[in-house]
Amino acid sequence: MISISFGRLAPIAVVVLACTASTPASTDQANAAIDSLNARLVRAYQARDPEVYATLYTDSAVFEWPAFNTVRGPAALGAMVRSNWAGERDVDLRLAVTNRRVIANEATEFGAFQQLWTDSAGVRMIEFGRYVTVLARQRDGSWRIDRFFGFEDSTRRAANGNAQ
């Protein structure tokens, strides 16, 4: 029988924990990769490209928005935006990240968004809201959205300021 004391296991535990925690360099790399993911998200909106949009999510992704039924998985997310964008032109998305926390292979981002589009009647619309995103680091080091929760925090307005 092998007997190992707690005193001998403690240094091993410290090394294991140190290897799994994010270092400043890895946090900087994660932040840069997540910023790149956000930029691809904005470009997918601008191009109204549901296929690219779907690739930004994990296979187990969940999208929650009070005005929609919960959407799960990339294929359903692609179908959701294809339907939403069908009657819109000149779609744009602006993100303002207010806080991001990176721990090992997971990150949580809080922020505000501004979505602009021209509706089917030719009226330029703007919507403001807040969001929380849980992101997952992939095996190749890239990041994808695993869970999104957003909500509108203003009434929709025409770009000229008139409430809709």
N, C-alpha and C positions, 0 to 999 in steps of 0.2 A: 504494500500500500504506500502510495506517495503522499507525503504530507507537505503542504505549502502554506506558509503563514501569510496572514493579511499583509504584514510588513513587506513581504517579497512581491505580493501582487500589486500593491499600491503604485510603485513606479511604472509597472506595465500598464495599468489603467490610465495613468497620467499621459503616457505616450500615445495610447490609443485615442484618448479624448483630444489630445493636441492635434493628432493627424486628421480628425474628423471636423474640427472647428475651422471656420473660415479665417484665413490670414488676411492682413490688409491687401496684399498683392492679389489673392484670389477674389477678394471682395471687389477690388477695382476691376478685375477682369470680368466678374459677373455683372457688375454695373454697366460696363461697356457693352457686353453681349445683350443685356436686357434693353438698354437704350437702342441697340440695333434692331431688336425684335419689335420695339415700339415704333421705330421708323418704318419697318416693313408693314406693320399694321396700318399706319397712316397711308402708306403708298397703296395698300390693298383697297382702302376706302376710296382714295382718289381715283384709282383705276376701276373701281367697282368690280373687283376680281374675286369672286367667291372661292375659286380654287386656291388661290394664294392665301386668302383669309383662313381657309380651313387648315392649311399646313402649319399655321402658327399655334395650333392647339394640340395637346396630348390626345392620345386615343381615349382616355377616360375623362376628357374635359367636360365641364359643366358651365353653362351660361345661364345666369339668373338675372332677370329684369322684371320688375313688377308688372309691366304692361304685356309681357309675353309668358307663354308656358315655358317652363324650364327646358332648355335644349341640351342634349348630351351627345358628345362625340363630334369629330370633325365633319363627317358627311352631313349631319343634321345642321351644324353651324353654317356650312356652305350653303345649304338649301335655305336657311333662315335669311341670310344676307342677300341671296339672289332674289328672294321674294321682296324683302324690304327695299332693295335698291331698284327694283323694276320701275317704279314710278318717280325716280329721282334722277336729277342730273347735277353735275358740278358738285359732287359729294366731297366734303373735306372733313377731316378730324384733326383736332388739336388737343394734345395731352399736356397737362401740367402736373408732373409728379411732385407730390408734396412730401412723401416719405417712402423709403424702401428699406427693407431689412433682409439681409442675405445670411442664411445659416446653412452651411454645407451645400446640399443639393436642392434647397428650397428657398424661395424668396417671396416676400409679400410686398406689394406696392399699393399705396394709397394715392389718390390724386383727383383732379378735376378734369373734365373734358368739355370741349365745345365742338359740336357737330353742326356743320352747315350743309345745305343742299338747296337745290331749286326744285320745287314740287311740280306736279304735272300741269298746274295752272300757270307756271312761269314765275311764281312768287319765291323769292329767296328767303329761306327759313334758317333759323338758328335755335339750337337747343343747348342748354347748359346742364351739367350734371356732375355727379361724383361717382367714383368707382373704387373697388378693391379687387386686386388681381393676385392670385396665388400662382406662382410660376415654378416649374420643375426643370432642373438641369438634366439634360439628356446624356446618354452614354458618350456621345461625341463632343460633349462640352457645351453644346448650344442650349438655349433655353426655349421653352414653350409654355403657353398659358394652360394651366390645369383647371383653374376655376376663376370665373369672372362674375362679379356682382356689381351692378350699376343701377343708378336711379337718377331720374331727372330732378333737378332742384330748382327749376324755374318753369314758367309757362313758355310754350313755344312762341317765338316771335318772328315776325317777318324781319328781314334784315334792316328795314327802314324804322323798326322799333314798334310797330303796331302789334298788339297782342293778337294771337290767333285762337 
